[in-house]
Amino acid sequence: MLVSARKSGVASNSVTPSDEQAALLRMEDQLPPVLSVIAGMVDLTGFFMLGNIFTAHITGNLVIASALVVRGGHVNPAQLLAIPVFMIALALVWLIAKLSKRKGSSLVRLLLVVQFLLLAAVLVFCVSAKPSSNPHGILALVAALIAVTACQYALLRLALPKAISTAVMTGNLTNTVLSIMDAISRGHPLMSADDGRLRRSLYLLSGFLLGCITAAMAISTMGEWAWSLPAALAALVVARPVMAKSTR
């Protein structure tokens, strides 16, 4: 009986890592396209309603702020503050992950909750304070910086390291075009073989574009409540893994 108990214990321990690995692989495959939709919504909503600031990625803010400084134009303080705030947000997410001692799918769920809470905070603040009435004012700056902290980069790097960027589309567009060229070429492909690269890049490009289009329509019809769309989608992303786990 002791031997059989040991064998069953070994068997149960061997099943758990494989289940966890399978769950993480599903997340790496399914989450990025949805996260790209959220990123597209957040980026376009922030750009049009909070003083031309990119809240989902930093590169655009660097370019715009640098151009305005050189040409002598008015620089939105949020565009400059977004950079250090973004760095602080990354450090805080790292601390949350470190202190939680979570890994794999459990860490993914935790960081998804953090993203949802921050987007919910942006929604509540914008609906109550209406910062878009003065896109270069202090209220718009606060809203923009809260939105910047809801970035997905730390989540991807810490919890889904094999996933590609869901907010910066330059790399995804590059992968798409080069993969298509390799696919239609008769000779030896120039890039390493990866049958899933084109599919993943297309999914993320399509998701980000869908998020932008949806946000543009929402802004014209819903005003400040346009922030409810990325917050609601973030809530659904949080709920699905929890529901899947609870039904086992």
NORGI-V229995 format. One record per backbone hydrogen bond with DSSP energy under -0.5 kcal/mol. CO is the residue of the C=O (numbers start at 0). NH is the residue of the N-H. If there is no record, write none. Layout:
# NORGI-V229995
<<CO/NH> <CO/NH>>
This chain:
# NORGI-V229995
<<0/4> <1/5> <2/6> <3/7> <4/8> <5/9> <6/10> <7/11> <8/12> <9/13> <10/14> <11/15> <12/16> <13/17> <14/18> <15/19> <16/20> <17/21> <18/22> <19/23> <20/24> <21/25> <22/26> <23/27> <24/28> <25/29> <26/30> <26/31> <29/33> <30/33> <30/34> <31/35> <32/36> <33/37> <34/38> <35/39> <36/40> <37/41> <38/42> <39/43> <40/44> <41/45> <42/46> <43/47> <44/48> <45/49> <45/52> <46/51> <52/54> <57/61> <58/62> <59/63> <60/64> <61/65> <62/66> <63/67> <64/68> <65/69> <66/70> <67/71> <67/72> <72/74> <74/76> <75/78> <75/79> <76/80> <77/81> <79/82> <79/83> <80/84> <81/85> <82/86> <83/87> <84/88> <85/89> <86/90> <87/91> <88/92> <89/93> <90/94> <91/95> <92/96> <93/97> <94/98> <95/99> <96/100> <96/101> <102/105> <102/106> <103/107> <104/108> <105/109> <106/110> <107/111> <108/112> <109/113> <110/114> <111/115> <112/116> <113/117> <114/118> <115/119> <116/120> <117/121> <118/122> <119/123> <120/124> <121/125> <122/126> <123/127> <124/128> <125/129> <129/132> <130/133> <131/134> <133/136> <133/139> <136/140> <137/141> <138/142> <139/143> <140/144> <141/145> <142/146> <143/147> <144/148> <145/149> <146/149> <147/150> <151/155> <152/156> <153/157> <154/158> <154/159> <155/159> <159/162> <166/168> <168/172> <169/173> <170/174> <171/175> <172/176> <173/177> <174/178> <175/179> <176/180> <177/181> <178/182> <179/183> <180/184> <193/196> <193/197> <194/198> <195/199> <196/200> <197/201> <198/202> <199/203> <200/204> <201/205> <202/206> <203/207> <204/208> <205/209> <206/210> <207/211> <208/212> <209/213> <210/214> <211/215> <212/216> <213/217> <214/218> <215/219> <216/220> <217/221> <217/222> <218/222> <221/224> <222/225> <223/226> <224/227> <225/228> <225/229> <226/230> <227/231> <228/232> <229/233> <230/234> <231/235> <232/236> <233/237> <234/238> <235/239> <236/240> <237/241> <238/242> <239/243> <240/244> <241/245> <242/246> <244/247>>
